[in-house]
Amino acid sequence: MAHSPPIPPSAAAVPPLRTIPGSYGWPVVGPIADRLNYFWFRGPEKFFRKRMEKYKSPVFRTNVPPTFPFFAGVNPNVVMVLDCKSYAHLFDTEIADKKDTLLGDFMPSVGFNGDLRMCAYQDVLEPKHAQIKKFIMAILKRGTKVWTTELKVNLDEMWTTLETDISSKGSATLFSPLQHCLLKLLLKSYVGADVSETAPDLAKSGPTIINTWFALQVRPTIAINVIQPLEEIFVHSFRYPSFLARPGYNKLANFIKTQGHDVVQLGVTEYGLTEEEAIHNLLFVLAFNSFEGFTLFIPKLLTRLLSDSTLQEKLRVEARQNGGTELTFTSFKQMPLIQSFVYETLRLEPPVPTQFARARKDFTLSSSEASYKVKKGELLCGYQPLVMRDPTIFDDPESFKPDRFLGEKGAELLNYLYWSNGPETGSASHSNKQCAGKEYVTVTGSLFVAHLLRRYDSISGEGSTIKAVEKAK
């Protein structure tokens, strides 16, 4: 069983017992009011921050979307855990049940995934969880053989496209070229197939297919910041049917079945999966976890680089002096400042901001300030952008400090970097829910930064829009 990561000595003593503050409000009315505050009037971060201030506690009761009236059977009641010590309970498999809690008490139709429950929705005690996760980890390990080579090839192609756009239009946006880069990289590394050669139409339409499939599953739970009340009426008020995504999804599943035969058979022969389980779980990891995860994360790295030219130059010096002539899966270890920069970006802007778990039994939950009795079956919810700003752990927690994770002190802080559904110092295994591809994320983030800074003497822009580049001489 996995347990909570180490806690600082100052927090080691069991804090005094306190009743969990907060309430769920009147039935129907309370959840709807909280939903409107969450999505419309305040947004998620202010919604949680205001309640922390109101209750003077990082642990409290509230409601989170989706809620009534069209989500029958979905219970929006949660116990929030918003400091590092309380949040770490989500990783203790003795007390945290992860069955069907990926998106809280809400679960999209299994029709989105071949009528199967994916590994991401299974608890570690379910019999199929270990088989599927071992299979996925084996595929990821195989992929390391070609990952950095394919990453460089596809990044070069991506930047060439962006340079052409800058030349012709005066600026270029990262989003679409990045997604085409990711699709080719992931299919080659995970499935072993070059989608541009074997299915050129899918190479063009694949990003749109995945984005549609992903959005239809998660839209009821996330803010998209369109005109209100249209967002509440048309986006957050009902489940989306899986048939809307099925034609495109089936194209991707068939591609894996035909072009990734050896990979699929590995799941069948070595890990006891059915062919359908292997195909759909691999596609889920490729599309939901990897493709959409990198789509969210990589632009945040670029935004940070574009916002600080002094930092950009410091990182450029390290990228060019260290890491060897060819970037590899271990090059990032020779670039500690770039690695710290990636960690700090993950701290403040994790790709998956919200994590859930259900209490497997009655237990006492501890925060940095108090202890609380939690009943079996209660749903715990952590919002990482606030957890990772815990002032008892991080100095000046609101500031972006690219060197925060350097040295001995920085290494200790990795115990509290939780973006991967576990501490950065932890390791993914079939017996926990930590992200199977956590090493891919930090390595790829570091290599993306190093590759960019080796390619260009300067790059300028705002957000994920690039306005000018000067190639290295």
Secondary structure, DSSP 8 states (H G I E B T S, - for coil): --------GGG-S---B----B---STTHHHHHHHHIIIIIS-HHHHHHHHHHHHTSSEEEEE-SS-SSS-TT---EEEEE-SHHHHGGGG-TTTEE-TT-TBTTB---GGGGTT---GGGS-TTSHHHHHHHHHHHHHHHHHHHHHHHHHHHHHHHHHHHHHHHHHHHS-EESHHHHHHHHHHHHIIIII---HHHH-HHHHHHHHHHHHHHHHHHHGGGS----STTHHHHHTSSS---GGGTHHHHHHHHHHHHHH-HHHHHHHHHHH---HHHHHHHHHHIIIIIIIHHHHHHHHHHHHHHHT-HHHHHHHHHHHHHSS-SS--TTGGGG-HHHHHHHHHHHHHS-SS-EEEEEESS-EEEE-SS-EEEE-TT-EEEEEHHHHTT-TTTSSSTTS--TTTT-HHHHHHHGGG--BTTB-TTS---TTS-S-TTHHHHHHHHHHHHHHHHHHEEEEEEETTEEEEEEE--
